[in-house]
């Protein structure tokens, strides 16, 4: 929103939300029906039929730029402005498709009302030439002066300041303007198209090509990484007057009073508004290499649709907790979902999805191209281990200090909670962290006080075992419903003096349930009214009871000084990180020079659980608090 919003700031369909796209449906149906019901090919209006696919292409084109920009900026290659994005910018830019919808409506109005706007040929050279000439002369010149006018304090405060709220730009920043401003841009960019229509020289190629060119150059200028090779300007030096670069326009967003041109810097040279640091920033950005991280968090995909929830996926979707796939993703995006599955299967290696900066640490998140279902298939273990090991060795090669494992990337059956890699590579300098100590500490500090007994139900993992061990040591009774879980915990607590606090029960009347994977709906329904469910897994139980309370999975609220946080980690709220992820950051901040992986951390690395270092849970908890991470005091209740 502009600092002092003027008239026609809001888009007219704002109240429709995601249903705004329904406005295009009548036009799309009409053009498709007319095309399919004609008997002969000569009667079919192919150009009108192609209007809707052109709009879809524009949306896909923009999304490709968004994903590419976020991926490259996460790696750091050729990054221009080294700052982070925040949630307020993502929220402000969530309706980037408004301009495509607006253009689409007027395209259809023009098609159905302007004589000669239908049955356009595929190509006409004269129309393409007229479009190029009008853009390079009239459009570029008029835009320059319109842009300068928008920076006058009266118009800037009422309209253009909304666009300049984004200092660090993304491709979609290019089209984030108030409604009135978009009307002016539409009239300007429609001039070449209308001219070719009225002169009967328009073609599908001239219109589609011109719109694609505008989208391409807009995205290029706002992508925040430099990709225009220097060789282009070396081969043809005058090109610098006719083609801008991402660093050229980035300066406009940081300096405000320079580099006003649309896509051709010519007018900034002519009127003395060229920023003096344009060339040096271009050179510096091109030379910038991949950013080195000190801490890496190794995560994974969950469902096939979760690819869109990654930071490199759909910006607005990733900025909200992932509860279940959006209806429009399930209905319309399945071809892209299938394509993404194929790409991850073929590409088959870890990839960077996020970057953060916290104090002196550069933190990255890498994703393993495997889905939750694959982790449950034993025949996939070798493939998963290979990918995890590849990530660890790549981190070692890049000088990463700490690599923390997401929960599914570690288990007793898969890799002995990460110990497999340390055993294979004893000289490993990168410290492998499974995050169990902090996860246990979070759970212990989440249990309401005073609690004297808890019910533990779910797959017995390292975290579950350590929680049971710590609770028994405190004199808190730990009950289990299933004999196999009781037997596994009993064997784990075999040498513990307080093992008598572990009991097998048939009662479900406990007020505190510690739950993990495998909790059935039937068991939830047997819980007493007011039961508090506290997960010890990274996956939330399905919330079936409105009269019970559900905590988030083990997680902590991040400090405000943690930069570039603009997406949610799975189903967690904004600016909340899982304990497994926080553990790696804390490990790096504290410069702890040991691995934290394997069955159980002990003081002397033997298997006697009486020697378990309970102080380590307190130590990592206090370290997290000292660095600004905070517990989640609120609970998520249905």
Secondary structure, 3 states (H helix, E strand, C coil): CCCCCCCCCCCCCHHHHHHHHHHHHHHHHHHHHHHHHCCCHHHCCHHHHHHHHHHHHHHHHHHHHHHHHHHHHHHCCCECCCCCCCHHHHHHCCCCCHHHHHHHHHHHHHHHHCCCCCCCECCCHHHHHHHHHHHHHHHHHHHHHHHHHHCCHHHHHHCHHHHHHCCCCCHHHHHCCCHHHHHHHHHHHHHHHHHHHHCCCCEHHHHHHHHHHHHHHHHHHCCCECCCCHHHHHHCHHHHHCCCCHHHHHHHHHHCCCCCCCCCCHHHHHHCCCCCCHHHHHHHHHHCCCCCCCEEEEEECCCHHHHHHCCCCCHHHHCCCCCCCCHHHHHHCHHHHHHHHHHHHHHCCCEEEEEEEECCEEEEEEEECCCHHHHCCHHHHHHHHHHHHHHHHHHHHCCCCEEEECHHHCCHHHHCCCHHHHHHCCCCCCEEECCHHHHHHHHHHHCCCCCCEEEEECCCCHHHHHHHHHHHHCCCEEEECCHHHHHHHHHHCCCCCCHHHEEECCCCCCCEEEECCCCCHHHHHHCCCCCEEEECCCCCCCCCCCCCEECCCCEEECCCCCECCCCCCCCCCCCEEEHHHHHHHHHHHHCCCCCECCCCCECCCCCCHHHECCHHHHHHHHHHHHCCCEECCCCECC
